[in-house]
Amino acid sequence: MLKNFFKIAFRNLWKNKGFSFINITGLAIGMGCAMLLLLWIYDEISYDQFHVNKDRIYEAWNRAEFSGALHCWNTTPKVLARTLEHDFPEVEVAVRVNWPSNYLLTVGDKNGRNSN
């Protein structure tokens, strides 16, 4: 019986080649997009999951309205980290993160170019 079902399905696919091609291609593209979307969601959910105290990690974001649209980004003023540590006893440690750039950090006579 099952063999008969496959035979009928194959004959219908072969009889309507164009329609079958469109349906199978659409199904393949839809499944591929769904898999990519699920992988992206998994990556977003698993962010920072390797930390021991992952339930105590927070990220500060800026938000502002430009031309009637609300925009959000994860860059905050430089003084925010020290201000949070000083003004809020709940904040144990605050860390600032910056986008990669060509800044040269200097402490006294030491800089990033000559690590003596």
Z-matrix of the N, CA and C atoms (Angstrom, degrees):
N
C 1 1.438
C 2 1.527 1 111.17
N 3 1.323 2 116.34 1 -45.67
C 4 1.459 3 121.04 2 -179.74
C 5 1.530 4 110.37 3 -64.36
N 6 1.323 5 115.34 4 -38.28
C 7 1.463 6 119.89 5 177.74
C 8 1.525 7 110.69 6 -61.61
N 9 1.309 8 117.15 7 -37.36
C 10 1.457 9 122.27 8 178.78
C 11 1.536 10 110.86 9 -66.09
N 12 1.327 11 117.08 10 -40.71
C 13 1.466 12 120.48 11 178.26
C 14 1.525 13 111.13 12 -61.13
N 15 1.323 14 116.88 13 -44.54
C 16 1.464 15 120.19 14 178.99
C 17 1.533 16 111.27 15 -64.77
N 18 1.323 17 116.37 16 -37.54
C 19 1.468 18 120.55 17 179.21
C 20 1.531 19 110.30 18 -63.89
N 21 1.326 20 116.93 19 -44.56
C 22 1.467 21 121.39 20 179.16
C 23 1.530 22 110.54 21 -64.95
N 24 1.336 23 117.15 22 -43.34
C 25 1.465 24 121.29 23 179.36
C 26 1.516 25 110.47 24 -61.93
N 27 1.322 26 117.28 25 -44.71
C 28 1.466 27 120.39 26 179.74
C 29 1.527 28 111.18 27 -63.66
N 30 1.335 29 117.05 28 -40.47
C 31 1.467 30 119.91 29 179.41
C 32 1.525 31 111.27 30 -64.83
N 33 1.340 32 116.66 31 -39.75
C 34 1.477 33 119.95 32 177.85
C 35 1.527 34 111.02 33 -66.89
N 36 1.320 35 116.96 34 -40.02
C 37 1.467 36 119.88 35 177.12
C 38 1.527 37 110.21 36 -63.53
N 39 1.298 38 117.36 37 -41.92
C 40 1.464 39 121.55 38 -177.89
C 41 1.532 40 111.22 39 -70.23
N 42 1.323 41 116.38 40 -34.25
C 43 1.459 42 121.59 41 -179.24
C 44 1.538 43 111.02 42 -69.80
N 45 1.313 44 117.51 43 -38.27
C 46 1.470 45 123.09 44 -178.49
C 47 1.530 46 109.06 45 -112.20
N 48 1.321 47 116.67 46 68.82
C 49 1.473 48 121.55 47 -173.00
C 50 1.525 49 112.38 48 -61.83
N 51 1.314 50 117.25 49 -47.41
C 52 1.471 51 120.58 50 -177.88
C 53 1.519 52 111.55 51 -63.56
N 54 1.295 53 116.55 52 -49.35
C 55 1.462 54 121.71 53 178.61
C 56 1.528 55 110.73 54 -60.74
N 57 1.320 56 116.96 55 -42.14
C 58 1.468 57 121.10 56 179.47
C 59 1.521 58 110.95 57 -64.85
N 60 1.340 59 116.47 58 -41.83
C 61 1.463 60 120.35 59 179.59
C 62 1.529 61 110.76 60 -61.15
N 63 1.342 62 116.20 61 -45.67
C 64 1.470 63 120.01 62 179.97
C 65 1.522 64 110.75 63 -62.52
N 66 1.319 65 117.90 64 -44.62
C 67 1.467 66 120.96 65 -179.28
C 68 1.523 67 112.48 66 -65.75
N 69 1.323 68 117.17 67 -44.78
C 70 1.468 69 120.22 68 -178.17
C 71 1.531 70 110.27 69 -68.76
N 72 1.325 71 117.52 70 -40.07
C 73 1.463 72 120.66 71 177.43
C 74 1.528 73 110.68 72 -63.81
N 75 1.316 74 117.50 73 -44.19
C 76 1.460 75 120.99 74 177.68
C 77 1.517 76 112.10 75 -62.10
N 78 1.322 77 116.30 76 -40.48
C 79 1.460 78 120.43 77 177.78
C 80 1.527 79 110.85 78 -64.04
N 81 1.330 80 116.82 79 -43.13
C 82 1.465 81 120.68 80 -179.66
C 83 1.530 82 111.03 81 -65.01
N 84 1.329 83 117.09 82 -43.29
C 85 1.468 84 120.01 83 179.11
C 86 1.522 85 110.20 84 -65.59
N 87 1.323 86 117.72 85 -42.25
C 88 1.464 87 121.06 86 178.33
C 89 1.516 88 112.67 87 -62.53
N 90 1.325 89 116.22 88 -42.89
C 91 1.472 90 119.22 89 178.42
C 92 1.526 91 111.30 90 -66.83
N 93 1.335 92 116.46 91 -39.21
C 94 1.466 93 119.78 92 177.86
C 95 1.520 94 111.35 93 -63.63
N 96 1.331 95 117.33 94 -44.00
C 97 1.470 96 120.67 95 178.20
C 98 1.527 97 111.20 96 -63.81
N 99 1.314 98 116.64 97 -40.96
C 100 1.462 99 120.23 98 178.87
C 101 1.526 100 110.92 99 -63.24
N 102 1.330 101 116.69 100 -40.77
C 103 1.475 102 119.82 101 178.88
C 104 1.527 103 110.79 102 -65.38
N 105 1.334 104 117.60 103 -43.01
C 106 1.463 105 120.48 104 177.95
C 107 1.525 106 111.04 105 -63.20
N 108 1.326 107 117.17 106 -40.87
C 109 1.458 108 121.22 107 178.36
C 110 1.529 109 110.73 108 -63.75
N 111 1.319 110 117.74 109 -43.27
C 112 1.469 111 120.66 110 178.34
C 113 1.522 112 111.85 111 -65.48
N 114 1.343 113 117.14 112 -37.97
C 115 1.460 114 119.60 113 176.37
C 116 1.522 115 111.44 114 -65.08
N 117 1.323 116 117.16 115 -38.85
C 118 1.457 117 120.68 116 178.14
C 119 1.526 118 110.74 117 -65.97
N 120 1.340 119 117.08 118 -42.57
C 121 1.468 120 120.57 119 177.97
C 122 1.523 121 110.38 120 -63.31
N 123 1.321 122 117.63 121 -41.88
C 124 1.467 123 120.90 122 178.01
C 125 1.533 124 110.66 123 -61.19
N 126 1.331 125 117.01 124 -41.04
C 127 1.459 126 120.73 125 179.00
C 128 1.527 127 110.66 126 -64.32
N 129 1.323 128 117.96 127 -42.05
C 130 1.456 129 121.19 128 179.06
C 131 1.521 130 111.81 129 -66.47
N 132 1.320 131 117.49 130 -37.85
C 133 1.467 132 120.88 131 -179.55
C 134 1.524 133 111.27 132 -71.96
N 135 1.323 134 117.32 133 -34.87
C 136 1.467 135 120.54 134 -175.70
C 137 1.529 136 112.71 135 -86.14
N 138 1.319 137 118.04 136 5.16
C 139 1.459 138 122.06 137 179.33
C 140 1.528 139 109.56 138 -62.33
N 141 1.314 140 118.27 139 130.10
C 142 1.471 141 125.59 140 178.90
C 143 1.524 142 113.63 141 64.13
N 144 1.316 143 119.86 142 21.95
C 145 1.456 144 121.41 143 -179.43
C 146 1.530 145 112.75 144 -78.93
N 147 1.334 146 118.06 145 -9.97
C 148 1.454 147 120.27 146 -178.53
C 149 1.525 148 112.51 147 -84.13
N 150 1.336 149 118.30 148 -11.32
C 151 1.463 150 121.24 149 -179.60
C 152 1.523 151 110.50 150 -72.95
N 153 1.330 152 115.38 151 144.48
C 154 1.464 153 120.42 152 178.57
C 155 1.523 154 110.14 153 -66.07
N 156 1.340 155 117.23 154 -44.06
C 157 1.464 156 122.18 155 -178.68
C 158 1.524 157 110.64 156 -103.14
N 159 1.318 158 116.81 157 49.50
C 160 1.463 159 120.97 158 -174.92
C 161 1.526 160 112.76 159 -64.01
N 162 1.325 161 118.04 160 -24.22
C 163 1.460 162 120.15 161 179.60
C 164 1.527 163 111.87 162 -76.49
N 165 1.338 164 117.89 163 -6.71
C 166 1.457 165 121.76 164 -178.73
C 167 1.526 166 112.58 165 -112.02
N 168 1.324 167 117.99 166 13.91
C 169 1.457 168 122.50 167 179.90
C 170 1.518 169 109.24 168 -99.75
N 171 1.323 170 115.92 169 131.01
C 172 1.460 171 121.43 170 178.24
C 173 1.521 172 108.59 171 -131.93
N 174 1.313 173 115.61 172 157.06
C 175 1.462 174 121.55 173 179.52
C 176 1.524 175 107.82 174 -126.54
N 177 1.338 176 115.95 175 130.41
C 178 1.461 177 121.19 176 178.66
C 179 1.525 178 109.56 177 -90.75
N 180 1.329 179 116.13 178 137.91
C 181 1.464 180 122.69 179 -179.60
C 182 1.516 181 109.65 180 -125.13
N 183 1.301 182 116.01 181 151.51
C 184 1.459 183 123.39 182 170.86
C 185 1.511 184 108.58 183 -96.72
N 186 1.313 185 115.59 184 152.98
C 187 1.461 186 119.37 185 171.39
C 188 1.518 187 107.80 186 -147.72
N 189 1.323 188 115.17 187 144.58
C 190 1.453 189 121.30 188 179.80
C 191 1.520 190 108.53 189 -153.84
N 192 1.320 191 115.01 190 159.02
C 193 1.454 192 120.27 191 179.63
C 194 1.522 193 108.48 192 -105.55
N 195 1.320 194 116.61 193 121.85
C 196 1.454 195 123.40 194 177.53
C 197 1.519 196 108.23 195 -122.07
N 198 1.302 197 117.02 196 124.26
C 199 1.468 198 123.37 197 178.20
C 200 1.524 199 112.31 198 53.63
N 201 1.312 200 115.85 199 37.87
C 202 1.457 201 120.32 200 177.35
C 203 1.517 202 115.04 201 83.17
N 204 1.330 203 118.07 202 -2.70
C 205 1.467 204 121.46 203 -179.84
C 206 1.526 205 109.56 204 -111.46
N 207 1.323 206 116.01 205 138.74
C 208 1.458 207 121.35 206 179.07
C 209 1.523 208 109.65 207 -83.68
N 210 1.326 209 117.12 208 125.89
C 211 1.460 210 122.58 209 178.84
C 212 1.529 211 108.69 210 -118.38
N 213 1.340 212 116.58 211 140.18
C 214 1.464 213 122.58 212 179.27
C 215 1.522 214 109.12 213 -128.74
N 216 1.329 215 116.64 214 143.40
C 217 1.452 216 121.16 215 177.36
C 218 1.524 217 108.45 216 -152.07
N 219 1.320 218 116.40 217 159.03
C 220 1.468 219 120.77 218 -173.66
C 221 1.522 220 113.03 219 -97.68
N 222 1.309 221 118.37 220 25.16
C 223 1.459 222 122.28 221 175.02
C 224 1.518 223 107.73 222 -104.34
N 225 1.329 224 116.68 223 127.60
C 226 1.457 225 121.64 224 -177.67
C 227 1.527 226 109.44 225 -121.56
N 228 1.338 227 117.44 226 166.23
C 229 1.471 228 119.40 227 177.75
C 230 1.526 229 111.45 228 -61.03
N 231 1.311 230 116.69 229 150.75
C 232 1.469 231 120.99 230 -176.25
C 233 1.518 232 113.06 231 -62.36
N 234 1.319 233 118.22 232 -31.94
C 235 1.463 234 120.57 233 -176.34
C 236 1.525 235 112.82 234 -79.43
N 237 1.322 236 118.58 235 -6.66
C 238 1.460 237 120.72 236 -175.36
C 239 1.530 238 112.18 237 -63.13
N 240 1.319 239 118.49 238 -40.67
C 241 1.471 240 120.71 239 -176.94
C 242 1.528 241 111.03 240 -62.12
N 243 1.315 242 117.78 241 -50.66
C 244 1.467 243 120.00 242 -179.96
C 245 1.525 244 111.51 243 -67.41
N 246 1.325 245 118.15 244 -34.32
C 247 1.461 246 121.71 245 178.39
C 248 1.519 247 110.60 246 -66.29
N 249 1.329 248 117.46 247 -42.45
C 250 1.467 249 119.98 248 177.57
C 251 1.524 250 111.22 249 -61.78
N 252 1.332 251 117.06 250 -43.20
C 253 1.467 252 120.19 251 179.50
C 254 1.531 253 111.18 252 -64.97
N 255 1.319 254 117.32 253 -37.66
C 256 1.463 255 121.42 254 -176.19
C 257 1.526 256 111.95 255 -78.01
N 258 1.325 257 118.30 256 -42.93
C 259 1.465 258 121.75 257 -171.75
C 260 1.525 259 114.69 258 -91.18
N 261 1.322 260 118.22 259 -20.73
C 262 1.461 261 121.23 260 -177.35
C 263 1.524 262 109.57 261 -120.52
N 264 1.327 263 118.25 262 109.83
C 265 1.475 264 120.17 263 -178.74
C 266 1.530 265 113.03 264 -65.85
N 267 1.340 266 117.37 265 -19.20
C 268 1.467 267 120.18 266 178.99
C 269 1.520 268 111.93 267 -69.27
N 270 1.336 269 116.83 268 -24.60
C 271 1.463 270 121.27 269 -178.30
C 272 1.520 271 107.91 270 -85.10
N 273 1.330 272 116.76 271 112.19
C 274 1.457 273 121.24 272 -179.57
C 275 1.524 274 110.96 273 -79.20
N 276 1.328 275 116.12 274 -50.92
C 277 1.460 276 121.97 275 -177.73
C 278 1.521 277 107.90 276 -140.39
N 279 1.323 278 116.09 277 136.82
C 280 1.464 279 120.89 278 175.58
C 281 1.523 280 108.00 279 -121.17
N 282 1.313 281 115.40 280 139.89
C 283 1.462 282 121.59 281 -177.87
C 284 1.518 283 108.67 282 -124.28
N 285 1.331 284 115.70 283 137.60
C 286 1.459 285 120.14 284 175.98
C 287 1.524 286 108.80 285 -100.34
N 288 1.312 287 115.67 286 139.75
C 289 1.458 288 121.37 287 179.01
C 290 1.523 289 107.38 288 -122.49
N 291 1.328 290 116.01 289 137.90
C 292 1.459 291 120.68 290 -179.35
C 293 1.518 292 109.16 291 -126.03
N 294 1.317 293 116.70 292 152.31
C 295 1.457 294 121.11 293 175.18
C 296 1.517 295 109.62 294 -65.93
N 297 1.320 296 118.27 295 147.05
C 298 1.476 297 120.22 296 177.79
C 299 1.526 298 110.98 297 -58.84
N 300 1.315 299 114.73 298 134.29
C 301 1.456 300 119.45 299 -179.48
C 302 1.519 301 108.53 300 -154.52
N 303 1.291 302 116.55 301 -177.87
C 304 1.467 303 122.15 302 -178.33
C 305 1.516 304 111.77 303 -99.95
N 306 1.331 305 118.83 304 36.69
C 307 1.455 306 121.11 305 177.85
C 308 1.521 307 109.78 306 -70.46
N 309 1.308 308 116.10 307 147.41
C 310 1.456 309 121.64 308 175.46
C 311 1.517 310 107.33 309 -110.11
N 312 1.329 311 116.80 310 113.43
C 313 1.452 312 121.28 311 179.31
C 314 1.518 313 109.61 312 -87.51
N 315 1.326 314 116.46 313 133.07
C 316 1.455 315 121.67 314 -177.12
C 317 1.520 316 109.41 315 -130.49
N 318 1.333 317 116.56 316 132.93
C 319 1.458 318 122.55 317 173.95
C 320 1.523 319 106.38 318 -128.16
N 321 1.323 320 116.13 319 110.35
C 322 1.465 321 119.95 320 -176.93
C 323 1.511 322 109.97 321 61.67
N 324 1.348 323 115.92 322 -124.52
C 325 1.465 324 119.14 323 178.88
C 326 1.535 325 111.82 324 -96.08
N 327 1.317 326 118.34 325 4.42
C 328 1.461 327 122.16 326 177.28
C 329 1.525 328 110.29 327 -96.48
N 330 1.316 329 115.86 328 139.95
C 331 1.462 330 119.66 329 174.62
C 332 1.519 331 108.65 330 -141.09
N 333 1.299 332 116.38 331 176.66
C 334 1.452 333 121.89 332 -175.35
C 335 1.517 334 114.38 333 -69.18
N 336 1.323 335 117.60 334 -17.66
C 337 1.462 336 119.99 335 -177.96
C 338 1.523 337 112.92 336 -82.68
N 339 1.324 338 116.38 337 -36.89
C 340 1.468 339 118.82 338 177.33
C 341 1.524 340 108.42 339 -121.65
N 342 1.291 341 116.36 340 103.55
C 343 1.464 342 121.06 341 -178.16
C 344 1.514 343 109.39 342 -90.74
N 345 1.318 344 116.36 343 79.09
C 346 1.479 345 122.24 344 179.04
C 347 1.492 346 110.28 345 -90.80
